């Protein structure tokens, strides 16, 4: 007897529907074809134990399994459930009349219980696109899968539940989640607030400008000056995620297995802060089993690298292309993985190995050679992709001891949202893909050179100021477009249609690491 069931193969955000064909004849062999990996090959033993432990006998027969399309590698344990159902249906224990209406995924325990799998959300989206009637997933995955409407999603606890459902001996209701209500009710709470930060007004302003324009930022200052504390509060002033951004972000975390149990949608922008010992693969993604890296997990959010020079230099260099293209494509012998990675890059660093170069209250013990080698760990091409360089000093005791709280994140966020709304309206008339294949332009940091001439052209006085600054402060040529992008954001925060001299002046002040005399003068 020949039986067909349906499941899915996940490769990044790309999902392919997989048809499992089971043919059963006389014999005792078990054959499986269609590029299965070891975990799929081992599924026979799990299925056999699970089938027997729910009260059935595993058929003694010659079982041939084909997983189509055969040119796509099948990896992971999510194929256990559709394989088990196909074998039981071929043995006459499950009715096969409606098997073509459902996509099934789930790992089987030896007792027949269903274990959660990765990628339930993108699988549900694909199943709906291919007009399947329903999706059957482990109950632990039900909340993330059920956010997809126009498809019946059933969460099952064990293999026997699925058998009863398909045989019609037990009725189950599909899980329904009000996606918009679920999304908006989780969005407003942040544990960390800028009102807790004493002093550092210039740094708060730089972070506000960065958030308003989606600009990359680096903070340079001595230990204990508050770099990490400020960076961790950045998500609280970023604009809220749109529902489309939330779905895309949740899909990435779903395929990585990073969703908390019971979570349906990620409603707050991600903040990822990997340790400086992270490998290239962990940062950008890939591996033997393709997985998203930290840059993709930070999609639509913030990637924070604390103590930037302590990261391996070759690891930092792989950030250059993702920062520019906002997508990462990983080519390996067995697969090609493409993932989005549009994130704000925020970094912090000390000015020297000891941390106190240029500090008025501590003596630096580093030699000029040590300082130069330390700074050279960050290459020019990587620094070129950071729009704002922000110097930070330790807060004096007089400011630190003040009981008066600073400006709250909610107040700053309102200004950021107003500036982003201006940018959204400005770029709304541009065709999709105008930003060099990076999708819709939605913030000033994504502007191309042509857009700079159209939307951020300085007047004669501003242009003269910029020319003088580049000559006197020894700014590099690559700083020109960065200054214009930041100046456009500052103008948006001020509600100005034109980029004026005061906006250019502030933007110039955020290019300190481009100054030729930076290493000599200290910070």
Residue pairs with C-beta under 8 A, 6 or more apart in sequence:
1 23
1 24
1 90
1 92
2 21
2 22
2 23
2 90
3 21
3 22
3 86
3 89
3 90
3 96
3 99
4 19
4 20
4 21
4 22
4 86
4 99
4 100
5 19
5 20
5 22
5 82
5 83
5 85
5 86
5 89
5 99
5 102
5 104
6 17
6 18
6 19
6 20
6 82
6 99
6 100
6 102
6 103
6 104
6 132
7 17
7 18
7 20
7 78
7 79
7 81
7 82
7 103
7 104
7 105
8 15
8 16
8 17
8 18
8 78
8 103
8 105
8 119
8 123
8 126
8 127
9 15
9 16
9 18
9 72
9 73
9 74
9 75
10 118
10 119
10 122
10 123
10 255
11 72
11 290
11 335
11 337
12 255
12 290
12 292
12 337
12 338
12 339
13 122
13 248
13 251
13 252
13 255
13 338
13 339
13 340
14 338
15 119
15 122
15 123
15 125
15 126
16 69
16 72
16 126
17 103
17 126
17 127
17 130
18 34
18 67
18 68
18 69
18 72
18 74
18 79
19 67
19 68
20 65
20 66
20 67
20 79
20 82
20 83
20 86
21 65
21 66
21 67
21 68
21 86
22 63
22 64
22 65
22 83
22 86
22 87
22 89
22 90
23 63
23 64
23 66
23 90
24 59
24 61
24 62
24 63
24 64
24 87
24 90
24 91
25 61
25 62
25 64
26 61
26 62
27 61
27 62
28 60
28 61
28 62
29 62
29 63
30 44
30 63
30 65
31 62
31 63
31 64
31 65
32 40
32 41
32 44
32 64
32 65
32 66
32 67
33 64
33 65
33 66
33 67
33 70
34 65
34 66
34 67
34 68
34 69
34 70
34 74
35 67
35 70
35 71
35 72
35 73
35 74
36 67
36 74
36 79
37 73
37 74
37 75
37 76
39 75
39 76
39 77
40 67
40 74
40 75
40 76
40 77
40 79
43 77
43 79
43 80
43 83
43 108
46 77
46 80
46 107
46 108
46 109
46 110
47 58
47 80
47 83
47 84
47 87
47 108
48 58
49 110
49 111
50 80
50 84
50 108
50 109
50 110
50 111
50 112
50 159
51 57
51 58
51 84
51 87
51 88
51 112
51 159
52 58
53 110
53 111
53 112
54 112
54 158
54 159
54 160
54 163
55 160
56 88
56 93
58 87
59 87
59 90
59 91
61 91
63 87
63 90
65 83
65 86
67 74
67 79
73 334
73 335
75 289
76 117
76 118
76 289
77 107
77 108
77 115
77 117
78 105
78 106
78 107
78 117
78 118
78 119
79 105
80 106
80 107
80 108
81 104
81 105
81 106
81 107
81 108
81 114
81 136
81 159
81 162
82 104
82 105
84 108
84 159
85 94
85 99
85 104
85 162
85 163
85 166
86 99
88 94
88 163
89 95
89 96
89 99
93 163
94 163
94 166
94 167
95 166
95 167
95 168
98 133
98 166
99 166
101 132
101 133
101 134
102 132
102 133
102 134
102 135
102 136
102 166
103 123
103 126
103 127
103 132
103 134
103 135
103 136
104 135
104 136
104 137
104 162
105 117
105 120
105 123
105 135
105 136
105 137
105 138
105 141
106 114
106 115
106 117
106 136
106 137
106 138
106 156
107 114
107 115
107 116
107 117
107 138
108 114
108 115
108 159
109 115
111 158
112 158
112 159
112 160
113 157
113 158
113 159
114 138
114 139
114 156
114 157
114 158
114 159
114 162
115 138
115 140
116 138
116 140
116 141
116 261
117 137
117 138
117 141
118 254
118 255
118 256
118 257
119 251
119 254
119 255
120 137
120 141
120 144
120 145
120 254
121 144
121 145
121 147
121 148
121 247
121 250
121 251
121 254
122 251
122 254
122 255
123 135
123 137
123 145
124 135
124 137
124 144
124 145
124 146
124 147
124 148
124 151
124 153
125 148
125 251
127 134
127 135
127 151
128 148
128 149
128 150
128 151
132 151
133 151
133 152
134 151
134 152
134 153
134 154
134 174
135 145
135 151
135 152
135 153
135 154
136 154
136 156
136 162
136 165
137 145
137 153
137 154
137 155
137 156
138 155
138 156
138 157
139 155
139 156
139 157
140 155
140 261
141 155
142 153
142 154
142 155
142 175
143 175
143 177
143 262
143 263
143 264
144 250
144 254
144 259
144 263
144 264
144 265
145 153
145 155
146 153
146 155
146 174
146 175
146 176
146 177
146 264
147 177
147 179
147 182
147 247
147 250
147 264
147 265
149 179
152 174
153 174
153 175
154 165
154 172
154 174
154 175
155 175
156 162
156 165
156 172
161 170
161 172
164 170
165 172
177 264
179 243
179 264
179 265
180 243
182 264
182 265
183 243
183 246
183 265
183 267
184 267
186 265
186 267
186 268
187 240
187 241
187 267
187 268
190 235
190 236
190 268
190 409
192 232
192 233
192 236
192 409
193 233
193 236
193 408
193 409
193 410
194 204
194 233
194 236
194 237
194 406
194 407
194 408
194 409
194 412
195 405
195 406
195 407
195 408
195 409
196 233
196 405
196 406
197 204
197 226
197 229
197 230
197 233
197 406
198 395
198 399
198 400
198 402
198 406
199 395
199 396
199 399
199 400
199 406
200 226
200 230
200 392
200 395
201 406
202 390
203 219
203 226
203 230
203 390
203 392
204 230
204 406
204 407
204 412
206 217
206 388
206 390
206 510
207 217
207 230
207 233
207 234
207 237
207 390
208 237
208 412
208 415
208 416
208 493
209 215
209 388
209 486
209 489
209 490
209 493
209 506
209 510
210 216
210 217
210 234
210 344
210 346
210 387
210 388
211 234
211 237
211 238
211 239
211 344
211 412
211 416
212 415
212 416
212 419
212 420
212 489
212 492
212 493
213 387
213 419
213 423
213 443
213 444
213 445
213 485
213 486
213 488
213 489
213 492
214 344
214 442
214 443
214 444
214 445
214 446
215 344
215 387
215 388
215 444
215 445
215 485
215 486
215 489
216 323
216 344
216 345
216 346
216 385
216 386
216 387
216 388
216 445
217 344
217 345
217 346
217 347
217 386
217 387
217 388
217 389
217 390
218 308
218 346
218 347
218 348
218 349
218 383
218 386
218 388
218 389
218 390
218 513
219 227
219 230
219 231
219 346
219 347
219 348
219 349
219 390
219 391
219 392
220 348
220 349
220 350
220 351
220 389
220 390
220 391
220 392
220 512
220 513
220 523
221 227
221 348
221 350
221 351
221 391
221 392
221 393
221 394
221 523
222 350
222 351
222 355
222 356
222 359
222 362
222 393
222 394
223 350
223 355
223 356
224 394
225 392
225 393
225 394
225 395
226 392
226 394
226 395
227 306
227 348
227 392
228 304
228 306
228 348
230 392
231 273
231 302
231 304
231 306
231 346
231 348
232 271
232 273
232 304
233 409
234 271
234 302
234 304
234 344
234 346
235 268
235 269
235 270
235 271
235 301
235 302
236 409
236 413
237 409
237 412
237 413
237 416
238 269
238 301
238 302
238 344
238 413
238 416
239 413
239 416
239 417
239 420
240 417
241 249
241 266
241 267
241 268
241 269
241 300
245 300
246 265
246 266
246 267
247 265
248 299
248 300
248 340
249 266
249 269
249 270
249 299
249 300
249 301
250 259
250 264
250 265
250 266
252 292
252 296
252 297
252 299
252 339
252 340
253 259
253 266
253 270
253 297
255 291
255 292
256 291
256 292
256 296
256 297
258 297
259 266
269 300
269 301
269 302
270 297
270 298
270 299
270 300
270 301
270 302
270 343
271 298
271 301
271 302
271 304
272 294
272 297
272 298
272 301
272 302
272 303
272 304
273 303
273 304
273 305
273 306
274 282
274 283
274 294
274 305
276 305
276 306
276 307
276 310
276 311
278 294
278 311
278 315
279 315
280 312
280 314
280 315
280 318
281 287
281 293
282 293
282 294
283 293
283 294
283 295
283 315
283 318
283 319
284 293
284 294
284 295
284 318
284 319
284 322
284 328
284 330
285 291
285 292
285 293
285 295
285 296
285 328
285 330
285 337
285 339
286 293
286 330
286 332
286 337
290 330
290 332
290 335
290 337
292 339
293 328
294 303
295 303
295 319
295 322
295 328
295 341
295 343
296 328
296 339
296 340
296 341
298 341
298 343
299 339
299 340
299 341
299 342
299 343
300 342
300 343
301 343
301 344
302 343
302 344
302 346
303 343
303 344
303 345
303 346
304 346
304 347
304 348
305 311
305 316
305 345
305 346
305 347
305 348
306 347
306 348
307 348
307 349
307 350
308 316
308 347
308 348
308 349
308 377
308 378
309 349
309 350
309 374
309 375
309 377
309 378
313 377
313 379
316 377
316 378
316 379
316 382
317 379
317 381
317 382
319 345
319 382
319 385
320 381
320 382
320 385
321 328
322 328
322 341
323 345
323 382
323 385
324 385
325 436
325 437
325 438
326 340
326 341
326 342
326 438
326 439
326 446
327 338
327 339
327 340
327 341
327 342
327 438
328 338
328 339
328 340
328 341
329 336
329 337
329 338
330 336
330 337
330 338
330 339
342 438
342 439
345 385
345 386
347 386
349 378
350 357
351 357
351 358
351 359
351 371
351 522
351 523
352 364
352 366
352 370
352 371
352 374
353 366
353 370
353 371
353 374
354 364
354 365
354 366
356 362
356 363
356 364
356 365
357 364
357 366
357 371
357 522
357 523
358 364
358 521
358 522
358 523
359 393
359 394
360 393
361 394
364 371
366 374
371 519
372 519
375 519
380 476
380 478
383 513
383 514
384 478
384 482
387 445
387 482
387 485
387 486
387 510
388 486
388 510
389 510
389 511
389 512
389 513
389 514
390 510
390 512
391 512
391 523
393 523
415 493
416 493
418 493
418 495
419 489
419 492
419 493
420 442
420 443
422 492
422 495
423 442
423 443
423 444
423 492
424 442
426 455
427 434
427 440
427 441
427 442
430 440
430 441
430 451
432 439
432 440
433 439
434 441
434 448
434 451
435 441
435 446
435 447
435 448
436 448
438 446
441 447
441 451
444 456
444 485
444 486
444 488
444 489
444 492
445 485
447 455
447 456
447 485
447 488
449 481
452 481
452 484
452 485
452 488
455 488
456 484
456 485
456 487
456 488
456 499
457 499
458 466
458 484
458 487
458 499
458 504
459 498
459 499
459 500
459 501
461 501
462 487
462 499
462 500
462 501
462 503
462 504
465 501
465 504
465 505
465 508
466 480
466 483
466 504
466 508
469 475
469 508
470 477
470 479
470 480
473 508
473 515
473 516
473 517
474 515
474 516
474 517
475 508
475 511
475 514
475 515
475 516
476 514
478 514
479 511
479 514
482 511
483 504
483 507
483 508
483 510
483 511
484 499
484 507
486 506
486 507
486 510
487 499
487 503
487 504
487 506
487 507
488 499
488 503
490 503
490 506
490 507
491 497
491 498
491 499
491 500
491 503
494 503
496 503
512 518
512 523
